[in-house]
Each structure stands twice: as C-alpha cells, then as structure tokens.
Amino acid sequence: MDQKPASPYNYAEELAALIESGGFWRLAPESVPRTGYADHVSRDTLKAIEAGLREGL
C-alpha cells in the first residue's frame, strides 16, 4: 500500500498568517502594544528565547 508522504507543516507561516489577519490580537489584552515588533528575528535570538522559555517550565 503506497502512502503519500506527509507534507511539511510550517507553524511559523501559520502563525504569521494568523497575526497578519489580526486573529492574534483578539486573544491579547488591550495593554499589549500592537506595533513595534521585529519583522525578522535571527536564529540565535530564537534559540535564546526558546532556552529562556524552557527554563520557566
């Protein structure tokens, strides 16, 4: 039985589309700034963020 390989799922693209459509902001309190966020984050920065989040678990 031939199985079609699963297509790669891109969470970053899905999250970007959600934010661009404004869907994220209905989940955030009004006190959260709606502007001023970086469009591009380096891999090193993402790794540092991930490490910090994991420390909090």
N, CA, C and O atoms as CSV, one atom per row, in Angstrom:
chain,resi,resn,atom,element,x,y,z
A,1,MET,N,N,0.840,-1.167,0.000
A,1,MET,CA,C,0.000,0.000,0.000
A,1,MET,C,C,0.895,1.243,0.000
A,1,MET,O,O,1.678,1.452,0.926
A,2,ASP,N,N,0.773,2.046,-1.023
A,2,ASP,CA,C,1.565,3.265,-1.121
A,2,ASP,C,C,0.940,4.372,-0.292
A,2,ASP,O,O,-0.252,4.662,-0.396
A,3,GLN,N,N,1.769,4.973,0.524
A,3,GLN,CA,C,1.289,6.099,1.317
A,3,GLN,C,C,1.973,7.369,0.835
A,3,GLN,O,O,3.180,7.399,0.592
A,4,LYS,N,N,1.189,8.388,0.707
A,4,LYS,CA,C,1.710,9.682,0.307
A,4,LYS,C,C,2.443,10.289,1.504
A,4,LYS,O,O,1.895,10.321,2.606
A,5,PRO,N,N,3.677,10.772,1.305
A,5,PRO,CA,C,4.384,11.362,2.438
A,5,PRO,C,C,3.659,12.606,2.950
A,5,PRO,O,O,3.088,13.374,2.176
A,6,ALA,N,N,3.695,12.781,4.247
A,6,ALA,CA,C,3.040,13.944,4.844
A,6,ALA,C,C,3.750,15.212,4.395
A,6,ALA,O,O,4.979,15.263,4.344
A,7,SER,N,N,2.977,16.222,4.075
A,7,SER,CA,C,3.581,17.486,3.686
A,7,SER,C,C,4.155,18.160,4.927
A,7,SER,O,O,3.591,18.051,6.015
A,8,PRO,N,N,5.268,18.849,4.762
A,8,PRO,CA,C,5.841,19.519,5.938
A,8,PRO,C,C,4.911,20.617,6.435
A,8,PRO,O,O,4.389,21.405,5.646
A,9,TYR,N,N,4.713,20.661,7.715
A,9,TYR,CA,C,3.803,21.641,8.306
A,9,TYR,C,C,4.636,22.808,8.807
A,9,TYR,O,O,5.581,22.607,9.569
A,10,ASN,N,N,4.310,23.997,8.402
A,10,ASN,CA,C,5.108,25.158,8.768
A,10,ASN,C,C,4.349,26.019,9.780
A,10,ASN,O,O,3.506,26.837,9.410
A,11,TYR,N,N,4.663,25.819,11.061
A,11,TYR,CA,C,3.996,26.563,12.122
A,11,TYR,C,C,4.273,28.057,12.024
A,11,TYR,O,O,3.395,28.870,12.312
A,12,ALA,N,N,5.490,28.425,11.620
A,12,ALA,CA,C,5.844,29.840,11.520
A,12,ALA,C,C,4.966,30.545,10.495
A,12,ALA,O,O,4.498,31.659,10.735
A,13,GLU,N,N,4.741,29.903,9.361
A,13,GLU,CA,C,3.886,30.505,8.332
A,13,GLU,C,C,2.444,30.625,8.822
A,13,GLU,O,O,1.779,31.628,8.564
A,14,GLU,N,N,1.970,29.619,9.517
A,14,GLU,CA,C,0.602,29.659,10.041
A,14,GLU,C,C,0.458,30.769,11.077
A,14,GLU,O,O,-0.529,31.504,11.072
A,15,LEU,N,N,1.450,30.889,11.969
A,15,LEU,CA,C,1.406,31.932,12.981
A,15,LEU,C,C,1.468,33.314,12.336
A,15,LEU,O,O,0.735,34.218,12.736
A,16,ALA,N,N,2.339,33.483,11.340
A,16,ALA,CA,C,2.447,34.769,10.645
A,16,ALA,C,C,1.121,35.132,9.983
A,16,ALA,O,O,0.690,36.283,10.041
A,17,ALA,N,N,0.479,34.157,9.357
A,17,ALA,CA,C,-0.812,34.416,8.699
A,17,ALA,C,C,-1.873,34.799,9.726
A,17,ALA,O,O,-2.692,35.682,9.474
A,18,LEU,N,N,-1.862,34.141,10.878
A,18,LEU,CA,C,-2.815,34.454,11.941
A,18,LEU,C,C,-2.618,35.886,12.433
A,18,LEU,O,O,-3.580,36.637,12.590
A,19,ILE,N,N,-1.368,36.251,12.673
A,19,ILE,CA,C,-1.073,37.602,13.164
A,19,ILE,C,C,-1.415,38.647,12.114
A,19,ILE,O,O,-2.014,39.674,12.434
A,20,GLU,N,N,-1.039,38.395,10.851
A,20,GLU,CA,C,-1.321,39.351,9.771
A,20,GLU,C,C,-2.822,39.561,9.572
A,20,GLU,O,O,-3.258,40.643,9.178
A,21,SER,N,N,-3.598,38.531,9.845
A,21,SER,CA,C,-5.048,38.658,9.670
A,21,SER,C,C,-5.709,39.343,10.864
A,21,SER,O,O,-6.903,39.641,10.835
A,22,GLY,N,N,-4.922,39.590,11.918
A,22,GLY,CA,C,-5.462,40.235,13.107
A,22,GLY,C,C,-6.042,39.258,14.106
A,22,GLY,O,O,-6.537,39.675,15.153
A,23,GLY,N,N,-5.995,37.970,13.812
A,23,GLY,CA,C,-6.581,36.958,14.688
A,23,GLY,C,C,-5.911,36.839,16.035
A,23,GLY,O,O,-6.554,36.470,17.018
A,24,PHE,N,N,-4.620,37.148,16.096
A,24,PHE,CA,C,-3.896,37.036,17.358
A,24,PHE,C,C,-4.380,38.065,18.373
A,24,PHE,O,O,-4.501,37.765,19.561
A,25,TRP,N,N,-4.654,39.262,17.908
A,25,TRP,CA,C,-4.917,40.363,18.830
A,25,TRP,C,C,-6.210,40.200,19.615
A,25,TRP,O,O,-6.343,40.793,20.686
A,26,ARG,N,N,-7.146,39.436,19.134
A,26,ARG,CA,C,-8.356,39.226,19.929
A,26,ARG,C,C,-8.064,38.377,21.151
A,26,ARG,O,O,-8.864,38.338,22.086
A,27,LEU,N,N,-6.920,37.693,21.154
A,27,LEU,CA,C,-6.523,36.858,22.286
A,27,LEU,C,C,-5.681,37.625,23.308
A,27,LEU,O,O,-5.540,37.190,24.451
A,28,ALA,N,N,-5.124,38.762,22.898
A,28,ALA,CA,C,-4.235,39.533,23.766
A,28,ALA,C,C,-4.999,40.662,24.449
A,28,ALA,O,O,-5.900,41.252,23.852
A,29,PRO,N,N,-4.645,40.966,25.697
A,29,PRO,CA,C,-5.308,42.086,26.370
A,29,PRO,C,C,-4.970,43.408,25.683
A,29,PRO,O,O,-3.965,43.508,24.979
A,30,GLU,N,N,-5.801,44.404,25.887
A,30,GLU,CA,C,-5.600,45.712,25.259
A,30,GLU,C,C,-4.282,46.357,25.671
A,30,GLU,O,O,-3.769,47.215,24.953
A,31,SER,N,N,-3.730,45.965,26.800
A,31,SER,CA,C,-2.483,46.565,27.281
A,31,SER,C,C,-1.263,46.138,26.473
A,31,SER,O,O,-0.203,46.753,26.595
A,32,VAL,N,N,-1.391,45.094,25.648
A,32,VAL,CA,C,-0.274,44.623,24.835
A,32,VAL,C,C,-0.123,45.547,23.624
A,32,VAL,O,O,-1.081,45.741,22.876
A,33,PRO,N,N,1.089,46.129,23.420
A,33,PRO,CA,C,1.294,47.021,22.270
A,33,PRO,C,C,1.029,46.290,20.951
A,33,PRO,O,O,1.386,45.121,20.804
A,34,ARG,N,N,0.412,46.973,20.006
A,34,ARG,CA,C,0.076,46.362,18.718
A,34,ARG,C,C,1.126,46.643,17.641
A,34,ARG,O,O,1.031,46.103,16.539
A,35,THR,N,N,2.108,47.466,17.938
A,35,THR,CA,C,3.145,47.803,16.954
A,35,THR,C,C,4.516,47.709,17.604
A,35,THR,O,O,4.635,47.564,18.820
A,36,GLY,N,N,5.556,47.797,16.768
A,36,GLY,CA,C,6.916,47.847,17.272
A,36,GLY,C,C,7.627,46.514,17.356
A,36,GLY,O,O,8.700,46.431,17.954
A,37,TYR,N,N,7.068,45.480,16.780
A,37,TYR,CA,C,7.697,44.166,16.828
A,37,TYR,C,C,8.607,43.961,15.619
A,37,TYR,O,O,8.347,44.499,14.543
A,38,ALA,N,N,9.662,43.190,15.797
A,38,ALA,CA,C,10.624,42.926,14.722
A,38,ALA,C,C,9.992,42.045,13.651
A,38,ALA,O,O,9.252,41.111,13.960
A,39,ASP,N,N,10.290,42.350,12.392
A,39,ASP,CA,C,9.814,41.525,11.285
A,39,ASP,C,C,10.676,40.280,11.096
A,39,ASP,O,O,10.200,39.254,10.608
A,40,HIS,N,N,11.946,40.378,11.484
A,40,HIS,CA,C,12.862,39.254,11.300
A,40,HIS,C,C,13.669,39.061,12.576
A,40,HIS,O,O,14.219,40.018,13.121
A,41,VAL,N,N,13.735,37.849,13.038
A,41,VAL,CA,C,14.493,37.522,14.239
A,41,VAL,C,C,15.542,36.489,13.854
A,41,VAL,O,O,15.245,35.536,13.133
A,42,SER,N,N,16.770,36.676,14.334
A,42,SER,CA,C,17.844,35.745,13.989
A,42,SER,C,C,17.644,34.397,14.684
A,42,SER,O,O,16.929,34.295,15.681
A,43,ARG,N,N,18.277,33.391,14.146
A,43,ARG,CA,C,18.201,32.046,14.715
A,43,ARG,C,C,18.767,32.034,16.134
A,43,ARG,O,O,18.230,31.356,17.009
A,44,ASP,N,N,19.848,32.780,16.366
A,44,ASP,CA,C,20.440,32.835,17.701
A,44,ASP,C,C,19.466,33.441,18.709
A,44,ASP,O,O,19.370,32.978,19.846
A,45,THR,N,N,18.748,34.475,18.286
A,45,THR,CA,C,17.770,35.093,19.172
A,45,THR,C,C,16.652,34.112,19.494
A,45,THR,O,O,16.227,34.008,20.645
A,46,LEU,N,N,16.173,33.390,18.479
A,46,LEU,CA,C,15.120,32.395,18.713
A,46,LEU,C,C,15.586,31.303,19.668
A,46,LEU,O,O,14.818,30.851,20.517
A,47,LYS,N,N,16.849,30.873,19.530
A,47,LYS,CA,C,17.383,29.853,20.430
A,47,LYS,C,C,17.448,30.376,21.863
A,47,LYS,O,O,17.157,29.643,22.809
A,48,ALA,N,N,17.831,31.642,22.022
A,48,ALA,CA,C,17.889,32.233,23.362
A,48,ALA,C,C,16.491,32.331,23.965
A,48,ALA,O,O,16.308,32.072,25.154
A,49,ILE,N,N,15.512,32.702,23.155
A,49,ILE,CA,C,14.126,32.777,23.626
A,49,ILE,C,C,13.638,31.395,24.030
A,49,ILE,O,O,13.031,31.227,25.088
A,50,GLU,N,N,13.905,30.406,23.182
A,50,GLU,CA,C,13.489,29.037,23.491
A,50,GLU,C,C,14.114,28.560,24.802
A,50,GLU,O,O,13.433,27.965,25.637
A,51,ALA,N,N,15.408,28.821,24.982
A,51,ALA,CA,C,16.091,28.407,26.208
A,51,ALA,C,C,15.450,29.070,27.423
A,51,ALA,O,O,15.238,28.421,28.447
A,52,GLY,N,N,15.144,30.350,27.312
A,52,GLY,CA,C,14.512,31.062,28.419
A,52,GLY,C,C,13.138,30.510,28.751
A,52,GLY,O,O,12.779,30.377,29.921
A,53,LEU,N,N,12.367,30.187,27.714
A,53,LEU,CA,C,11.048,29.611,27.947
A,53,LEU,C,C,11.131,28.242,28.589
A,53,LEU,O,O,10.336,27.911,29.469
A,54,ARG,N,N,12.095,27.444,28.147
A,54,ARG,CA,C,12.255,26.105,28.724
A,54,ARG,C,C,12.665,26.170,30.194
A,54,ARG,O,O,12.258,25.319,30.985
A,55,GLU,N,N,13.470,27.175,30.570
A,55,GLU,CA,C,13.861,27.350,31.964
A,55,GLU,C,C,12.648,27.609,32.845
A,55,GLU,O,O,12.627,27.234,34.018
A,56,GLY,N,N,11.635,28.255,32.267
A,56,GLY,CA,C,10.444,28.562,33.032
A,56,GLY,C,C,9.475,27.409,33.181
A,56,GLY,O,O,8.495,27.513,33.919
A,57,LEU,N,N,9.734,26.308,32.490
A,57,LEU,CA,C,8.822,25.163,32.584
A,57,LEU,C,C,9.048,24.360,33.846
A,57,LEU,O,O,8.361,23.364,34.075
